[in-house]
Amino acid sequence: MRRVSLPAFLVIVLISALSAAALWQARSDRNLPVAIIPTVSTGVRPVASSTDLETEKYAVYSALIRNMYLEDGVRLLVIQQVDPCPSPAAENLDEDMRQRMDEAIREFQELKRETIEDFHARSKQCVPLRKQLDIPIKYTLVSAKDVEALFPKGELDRAWTRFYSKYPNSSGLITFSNVGFNAEMNQALVSTGRGCGGLCGEGYYVLLAKEKGVWYVKSKIMTWVS
């Protein structure tokens, strides 16, 4: 996996959750194969209530966090809100980044058409996160303005020192996309990323499944690394 240049690191973290719609359009324009979609949705998709969607969304985020972001020595998670939305920066991804992220999502062999369609549709929505995560660790939600204040242009290394001074014992800065679900709401797709230093960061697409009422991470594919 190619390393991302240091100045571009924060930009990638901020836009990774918002790039899905542009990537999907790019794939369609290039007529890429759709072998990742083993099923074709038929009929009218049942409309889940907003309460159900919210409950399942936070259950998915919580399962992902427990799988990926709970580490020894970490006492706090800092999670950035997806704002502003839509992001103009998402349209400016270089072609190499688009291609690598698109190839990553095609590796999920069990991903259903309806899940990916829902994922791309919801990537255009701005829904602020609330403190509803079910995780055994303290966490705080921050805005883009909060992050910009800590990371002025040209001060990446010193900025991380300021970040950890304000958020000691944290794992870095975490972002999530909105969650895409299938009709039965037992499959979910999320884009997530974490920045933790000048040469510390990574992004993933994460596929989750729900069995016996419990969400768990089924597979994940790295999309970028710094």
C-alpha positions as CSV (number, residue, x, y, z in Angstrom):
1,M,0.0,0.0,0.0
2,R,1.5,3.4,-1.0
3,R,2.2,5.9,1.7
4,V,0.3,9.2,1.7
5,S,2.4,12.4,1.8
6,L,2.4,14.1,5.2
7,P,0.7,17.3,4.2
8,A,-2.1,15.4,2.5
9,F,-2.7,13.2,5.5
10,L,-5.4,15.3,7.3
11,V,-7.2,16.0,4.1
12,I,-7.5,12.3,3.4
13,V,-8.8,11.6,6.9
14,L,-11.5,14.3,6.6
15,I,-12.7,13.3,3.1
16,S,-12.4,9.5,3.3
17,A,-15.9,9.2,4.7
18,L,-17.4,11.5,2.0
19,S,-15.7,10.1,-1.1
20,A,-17.9,7.1,-1.7
21,A,-20.4,8.9,-4.0
22,A,-17.7,10.2,-6.3
23,L,-15.9,6.9,-6.4
24,W,-19.1,5.1,-7.4
25,Q,-19.8,7.5,-10.3
26,A,-16.2,7.1,-11.4
27,R,-16.5,3.3,-11.4
28,S,-19.7,3.5,-13.5
29,D,-18.1,5.8,-16.0
30,R,-15.2,3.4,-16.5
31,N,-17.6,0.5,-16.9
32,L,-15.7,-1.5,-14.3
33,P,-17.0,-5.1,-13.7
34,V,-19.6,-5.5,-10.9
35,A,-18.6,-9.0,-9.9
36,I,-18.7,-7.9,-6.3
37,I,-22.5,-7.8,-6.4
38,P,-23.7,-11.4,-6.2
39,T,-27.4,-10.6,-5.8
40,V,-29.9,-8.3,-7.5
41,S,-32.5,-6.5,-5.5
42,T,-36.1,-7.0,-6.6
43,G,-39.4,-5.5,-5.5
44,V,-39.7,-2.6,-3.2
45,R,-37.3,-2.3,-0.3
46,P,-39.0,-2.1,3.1
47,V,-38.6,1.3,4.7
48,A,-37.1,1.0,8.2
49,S,-38.2,3.6,10.7
50,S,-35.8,6.4,11.7
51,T,-35.7,4.9,15.2
52,D,-34.6,1.5,13.8
53,L,-32.0,3.1,11.6
54,E,-30.5,5.2,14.4
55,T,-30.4,2.2,16.7
56,E,-28.7,0.0,14.2
57,K,-26.3,2.7,13.1
58,Y,-24.9,3.2,16.6
59,A,-24.8,-0.5,17.1
60,V,-22.6,-0.8,14.0
61,Y,-20.3,2.0,15.0
62,S,-20.0,0.5,18.5
63,A,-19.1,-3.0,17.1
64,L,-16.5,-1.4,14.7
65,I,-14.9,0.6,17.5
66,R,-14.7,-2.4,19.8
67,N,-13.0,-4.4,17.0
68,M,-10.6,-1.7,15.7
69,Y,-10.0,1.1,18.1
70,L,-9.7,-0.3,21.6
71,E,-6.0,-0.6,22.3
72,D,-3.8,-1.0,25.4
73,G,-3.0,2.4,26.9
74,V,-5.9,4.2,25.1
75,R,-8.2,6.0,27.5
76,L,-10.1,8.3,25.2
77,L,-11.4,8.2,21.6
78,V,-11.6,11.4,19.7
79,I,-14.2,11.1,16.9
80,Q,-14.7,13.8,14.3
81,Q,-18.1,14.8,13.0
82,V,-18.7,14.5,9.2
83,D,-18.9,18.2,8.5
84,P,-19.2,20.2,6.3
85,C,-21.2,18.1,3.9
86,P,-21.0,17.6,1.0
87,S,-17.3,18.1,0.8
88,P,-15.9,19.8,-2.3
89,A,-12.6,18.1,-1.5
90,A,-14.1,14.8,-2.3
91,E,-14.4,15.8,-5.9
92,N,-10.6,16.6,-6.0
93,L,-9.3,13.1,-5.2
94,D,-6.5,12.2,-7.5
95,E,-7.2,9.4,-10.0
96,D,-4.8,7.0,-8.3
97,M,-6.6,7.4,-4.9
98,R,-10.0,6.9,-6.6
99,Q,-8.8,3.7,-8.3
100,R,-7.2,2.2,-5.2
101,M,-10.2,2.9,-3.0
102,D,-12.6,1.5,-5.7
103,E,-10.5,-1.6,-6.1
104,A,-10.7,-2.1,-2.3
105,I,-14.5,-2.0,-2.2
106,R,-14.7,-4.6,-5.0
107,E,-12.8,-7.1,-2.8
108,F,-15.9,-7.7,-0.6
109,Q,-17.2,-10.9,-2.2
110,E,-20.3,-11.0,0.1
111,L,-21.4,-7.4,-0.4
112,K,-24.9,-7.1,-1.6
113,R,-26.1,-4.6,-4.2
114,E,-28.6,-3.0,-1.9
115,T,-26.0,-2.5,0.8
116,I,-23.6,-0.7,-1.5
117,E,-26.5,1.4,-3.1
118,D,-27.6,2.4,0.4
119,F,-24.0,3.2,1.4
120,H,-23.6,5.6,-1.6
121,A,-27.0,7.2,-1.1
122,R,-26.3,7.9,2.6
123,S,-22.8,9.3,1.8
124,K,-24.6,12.4,0.5
125,Q,-26.4,12.9,3.8
126,C,-25.2,14.9,6.8
127,V,-26.4,13.4,10.1
128,P,-24.5,14.6,13.2
129,L,-23.3,11.9,15.5
130,R,-24.8,11.9,19.0
131,K,-23.4,10.4,22.3
132,Q,-25.1,7.1,21.8
133,L,-22.2,4.7,21.3
134,D,-22.1,1.6,23.5
135,I,-18.4,1.2,24.1
136,P,-16.4,0.6,27.3
137,I,-14.3,3.7,26.9
138,K,-14.6,7.5,27.2
139,Y,-15.1,9.4,23.9
140,T,-15.6,12.9,22.7
141,L,-17.1,14.2,19.4
142,V,-15.3,17.1,17.7
143,S,-16.1,19.3,14.7
144,A,-14.1,20.3,11.7
145,K,-13.5,23.7,13.3
146,D,-12.1,22.1,16.4
147,V,-9.6,20.1,14.3
148,E,-8.7,23.1,12.1
149,A,-7.8,25.1,15.2
150,L,-5.3,22.4,16.2
151,F,-3.8,21.7,12.8
152,P,-2.9,25.1,11.2
153,K,-1.3,24.8,7.7
154,G,2.3,23.8,7.7
155,E,2.5,22.7,11.3
156,L,1.6,19.0,11.1
157,D,4.2,17.6,13.5
158,R,3.7,20.4,16.1
159,A,0.0,20.1,15.6
160,W,0.0,16.5,16.8
161,T,1.8,17.6,19.9
162,R,-1.0,20.1,20.5
163,F,-3.6,17.4,19.8
164,Y,-2.2,14.9,22.3
165,S,-1.8,17.7,24.8
166,K,-5.5,18.5,24.6
167,Y,-6.6,14.9,24.3
168,P,-4.0,12.9,26.4
169,N,-4.1,9.1,26.2
170,S,-6.2,9.2,23.1
171,S,-5.7,7.0,20.0
172,G,-5.7,9.9,17.5
173,L,-8.5,11.3,15.4
174,I,-11.2,8.9,14.1
175,T,-13.7,9.5,11.3
176,F,-16.7,7.5,10.1
177,S,-18.9,7.6,7.1
178,N,-22.7,7.1,7.3
179,V,-23.6,3.4,7.4
180,G,-25.1,1.6,4.4
181,F,-27.5,-1.3,5.1
182,N,-29.2,-4.1,3.2
183,A,-33.0,-4.5,3.3
184,E,-32.9,-7.0,6.2
185,M,-30.5,-4.7,8.1
186,N,-28.2,-7.6,8.8
187,Q,-25.3,-6.4,6.6
188,A,-23.6,-3.0,6.9
189,L,-20.8,-1.1,5.1
190,V,-18.8,1.7,6.6
191,S,-15.7,3.8,5.7
192,T,-13.5,4.7,8.6
193,G,-10.1,6.3,9.1
194,R,-7.8,7.3,11.9
195,G,-4.9,9.8,12.0
196,C,-2.5,9.4,14.9
197,G,0.7,11.3,13.9
198,G,2.9,12.4,11.0
199,L,3.6,8.8,9.9
200,C,0.7,7.2,11.7
201,G,-2.7,6.7,10.0
202,E,-4.9,4.4,8.0
203,G,-8.3,4.2,6.3
204,Y,-10.6,1.2,5.8
205,Y,-13.8,0.0,4.2
206,V,-15.4,-2.3,6.9
207,L,-18.1,-4.9,6.2
208,L,-20.2,-5.9,9.2
209,A,-22.8,-8.6,9.7
210,K,-25.5,-9.1,12.3
211,E,-26.2,-12.6,13.7
212,K,-28.5,-13.4,16.6
213,G,-29.0,-9.7,17.2
214,V,-25.3,-8.9,17.5
215,W,-23.2,-6.9,15.0
216,Y,-19.6,-7.9,14.3
217,V,-16.8,-7.0,11.9
218,K,-16.8,-9.6,9.1
219,S,-13.9,-8.2,7.0
220,K,-12.1,-4.9,6.4
221,I,-9.9,-3.6,3.6
222,M,-7.3,-0.9,3.9
223,T,-7.8,2.0,1.5
224,W,-4.9,4.3,2.5
225,V,-2.0,4.6,4.9
226,S,0.3,7.4,6.0
